[in-house]
Amino acid sequence: MKKEIAEKWVKALRSGDYQQGIKRLKIENRFCCLGVLCDISKLTEWDIDQCYFDKIGILPTEVMEWAGMRDSAGIAYKTGNYNELNYDDGTIHLTNFNDKGYSFTKIADIIEQNWEIL
């Protein structure tokens, strides 16, 4: 992931400007951590179809490309899959952290420590 994008994302997560939600990129005024990334990219217009993970399940490709996100092999994503992050004793997605109740501050810490492999 591009360092400057990771820094913007971390700053936004810690800002207090976003209310945390689960299972959706955005619903009403609540965002998951990936929804915050979409919002700061200014590439996503929020409509109901884009907000539900059930509809797309992933970050929009243009947001991943803008952020320079990579897969676990270090290859830039073109497939639309969100990368997995090896953390602690297992491989998990940042969305799992979000939906299991990790605060945006804790998620920001994880991104800050691992931005090079995202």
Summary of the structure (lengths in Angstrom):
residues: 118
radius of gyration: 12.9
end to end distance: 5.1
largest distance: 36.6
contacts: 335
relative contact order: 0.20
helix: 44%
strand: 14%
